[in-house]
Amino acid sequence: MTHPPSAIIAVCVAALLAAAPARASAQGSQDHQYTSQDIEAGSRVYSSQCALCHGVNGDTVNGIDLRRGKFRRSISDEDIAGVIAAGVPAAGMPGFNLRTAEVTSLIAFIRAGFDPSGVAVKVGNVARGQALYASKGKCGTCHRINGSGPRSAPDLSEIGAARTPAALQRSLLDPTAAMWPINRPVHIVTRDGRDLRGRRLNEDTYTVQIIDQDEHLVSLNKSELKVYELGKTSPMPSLAATFTADEIADMVAYLLSLKGMP
């Protein structure tokens, strides 16, 4: 049985992530970003086939905001492709045998935030990313997730709700460029001789709060400080030289899945 292209794309995107089956197959050797040609092709597919149901901004289907990457269940690009291929029978969506180029371009446009000139980051496999986080990445030696781990680096428990895939990828490849101002490392010497190094948590006109090198929360009046230096370089090393593109994509998927305790 064949379906008209408009019905195929509209139904597929409408049911994105309503119930995505797990797919453990490894990614190919593609780069961790889609090409600009993929994104532009996806914009044309979306405009002509999907906007009628999802709207210009991709937010007219309850519980889904495609432009902002808000889905019901799916996280990885594999999840999205799996929903399109297998369908969601419970939601009335059959599986479709779309051309690979059509699926690729549509995912690219969604990952680019509906911006044809933007960057579309590939999102890999959550389970593989979690394994990399704990092993090769050694991220748990600094970061904390859901109450487990040190406080020397920012808590990642809800990082997936705060950052886009592109922002997460950038933080892995170029931590200094991606560092939020509030997370800059600090060096403080007080007038009574205390020498403190750590991470800034909060600051106003008169006070500053930090997590020091011993993971203690310290609140200081600025009038008591002899030296107050904000670091310009993130203490986190870049993963660009040690991780493959597919591993970066998997790490992005795991971080994107971190949206707080259920």
C-alpha positions in Angstrom: 0.0 0.0 0.0 1.3 3.4 -0.9 0.7 6.7 0.8 0.9 10.3 -0.7 4.1 12.1 0.4 2.2 14.8 2.3 0.5 12.2 4.5 3.7 10.3 5.0 5.7 13.2 6.3 3.0 14.9 8.3 2.0 11.7 10.1 5.7 10.8 10.7 6.7 14.1 12.2 3.4 14.4 14.2 4.1 11.1 15.9 7.8 11.8 16.5 8.8 10.4 19.8 5.3 9.5 21.0 6.8 6.1 21.6 10.3 5.5 20.2 11.7 2.0 20.1 15.2 1.6 21.4 17.8 1.0 18.6 21.3 -0.1 19.5 22.8 -0.1 16.0 26.0 1.9 15.8 26.2 5.1 13.7 28.1 5.2 10.5 31.3 7.1 9.9 29.5 10.4 9.2 30.5 13.6 10.8 28.7 14.7 14.0 27.0 17.6 12.1 24.6 17.5 9.2 25.5 19.4 6.1 23.9 22.7 5.2 22.5 21.0 2.2 20.7 18.5 4.5 19.2 21.3 6.5 18.1 23.3 3.5 16.4 20.2 2.0 14.7 19.5 5.3 13.3 23.0 5.4 11.7 22.4 2.0 10.2 19.1 3.1 8.9 20.6 6.3 7.4 23.7 4.6 5.6 21.7 2.0 4.6 18.6 3.9 4.6 19.1 7.6 3.7 22.8 8.4 0.0 22.1 7.9 -0.1 19.9 11.0 2.8 21.2 13.1 2.6 24.8 12.2 5.4 27.1 11.1 7.1 26.9 14.4 6.5 23.2 15.0 4.6 23.6 18.2 0.9 23.0 17.3 0.9 19.3 18.3 0.3 18.9 22.0 3.4 17.9 23.9 5.8 18.4 20.9 7.8 21.4 20.0 10.0 20.4 17.1 11.8 23.7 16.7 12.9 23.6 20.4 13.7 19.9 20.4 10.9 19.0 22.8 9.7 15.5 22.2 7.6 13.1 24.2 10.1 10.3 24.5 12.7 10.2 21.8 16.2 11.6 22.3 18.5 10.3 19.6 18.4 10.6 15.8 18.1 6.9 15.8 14.9 7.2 17.8 13.4 9.6 15.3 14.3 7.4 12.3 13.0 4.4 14.2 9.6 6.0 14.7 9.4 6.9 11.1 10.3 3.4 10.0 8.4 1.3 12.5 5.5 3.7 13.2 3.5 4.0 16.4 0.5 1.7 16.1 -1.0 2.8 19.4 -1.1 6.4 18.1 -2.4 5.4 14.7 0.8 5.9 12.9 1.9 3.1 10.5 5.5 2.5 9.5 6.8 4.0 6.3 9.6 3.1 3.9 10.9 6.6 3.2 14.0 7.3 1.3 17.1 7.8 3.6 17.7 11.3 2.1 14.2 12.4 3.1 14.5 11.1 6.7 18.0 12.6 7.0 17.0 16.0 5.8 14.0 16.2 8.0 16.0 15.3 11.1 18.7 17.8 10.1 16.1 20.6 9.8 14.6 19.8 13.2 18.1 19.6 14.9 19.0 23.0 13.4 16.0 24.5 15.2 14.2 25.2 11.9 17.0 27.6 10.9 18.2 26.7 7.4 21.5 28.6 8.1 22.0 27.0 11.5 24.0 24.0 12.8 22.3 20.7 13.1 24.0 18.4 15.5 23.7 14.6 15.3 22.4 13.0 18.5 23.7 9.5 19.1 22.8 6.7 21.5 22.0 7.4 25.1 23.3 4.1 26.5 26.6 4.3 24.7 26.9 7.9 25.8 26.3 7.0 29.4 29.0 4.3 29.2 31.5 6.8 27.7 30.6 9.4 30.5 31.6 6.8 33.1 34.6 5.3 31.4 36.6 7.1 28.7 35.3 10.5 29.6 35.8 10.2 33.3 33.2 12.9 33.7 32.0 11.7 37.1 35.3 12.7 38.6 34.2 16.3 38.5 30.5 16.4 37.7 27.4 15.4 39.7 24.2 13.8 38.5 21.1 13.3 40.6 23.0 13.4 43.9 25.9 11.2 42.9 29.4 12.7 42.2 31.5 15.7 43.4 30.5 19.3 43.3 33.8 20.7 41.8 32.1 21.1 38.4 28.6 22.2 37.5 25.8 19.7 38.4 24.5 18.0 35.2 21.3 16.6 36.6 19.1 18.9 34.5 21.5 19.9 31.7 19.3 18.3 29.0 16.5 20.7 29.9 18.8 23.7 29.8 20.9 23.2 26.8 20.3 22.4 23.1 22.1 19.6 21.3 24.3 22.2 19.6 25.2 23.8 22.9 26.0 20.5 24.5 28.2 19.5 21.6 30.1 22.8 21.8 30.7 22.3 25.6 32.4 19.0 24.8 34.5 20.2 21.9 35.3 23.8 23.2 34.5 24.0 26.9 36.0 27.5 27.3 33.9 29.0 24.5 30.8 27.3 25.8 31.4 28.1 29.5 28.6 30.1 31.1 29.9 33.3 32.9 28.5 32.2 36.3 30.6 28.9 36.1 33.9 30.7 35.6 36.7 29.5 37.9 37.7 31.9 40.6 40.8 32.7 42.7 40.2 34.7 45.9 42.5 35.9 48.6 40.8 37.4 51.6 42.2 40.3 53.7 42.8 37.8 56.5 45.0 35.6 54.3 42.7 32.8 53.1 43.6 31.6 49.6 40.5 30.1 47.9 40.1 28.5 44.4 36.9 27.1 43.1 33.8 27.7 41.0 31.6 30.8 41.2 27.9 30.0 42.0 26.4 33.4 42.5 27.4 37.0 42.7 25.8 40.4 43.3 27.1 43.9 43.9 28.3 43.2 47.5 28.8 39.4 47.8 30.0 36.3 46.0 29.3 32.7 46.6 31.6 29.9 45.5 32.3 26.2 45.8 35.9 26.0 46.9 38.6 23.5 46.2 37.3 21.3 49.1 33.7 21.4 47.8 32.6 23.8 50.6 30.0 26.5 49.9 31.6 29.8 50.8 29.9 33.2 50.9 32.1 36.2 51.0 31.6 40.0 51.3 33.5 41.7 48.5 34.8 44.3 50.9 36.8 41.5 52.6 38.6 40.5 49.5 42.2 41.4 48.6 42.3 39.5 45.4 39.3 38.5 43.2 40.2 36.9 39.9 37.9 35.3 37.4 39.4 32.7 35.2 39.0 32.9 31.4 39.7 29.2 30.7 37.5 26.3 31.6 39.3 23.6 33.6 37.4 21.0 31.6 39.6 19.5 28.7 38.2 19.4 25.2 37.2 16.0 23.9 37.8 16.9 20.3 41.2 15.1 20.1 40.3 12.0 22.2 36.7 11.2 21.1 35.4 10.3 17.7 32.6 12.1 16.0 30.2 9.2 16.9 31.4 9.2 20.5 30.7 13.0 20.7 27.2 12.3 19.3 26.6 9.6 21.9 27.8 11.9 24.7 25.4 14.6 23.5 22.5 12.1 23.6 23.3 11.1 27.2 23.6 14.7 28.4 20.4 15.6 26.5 18.6 12.8 28.4 19.5 14.4 31.8 16.4 16.4 32.7 16.1 15.9 36.4 14.8 13.1 38.6 11.6 11.5 37.2 
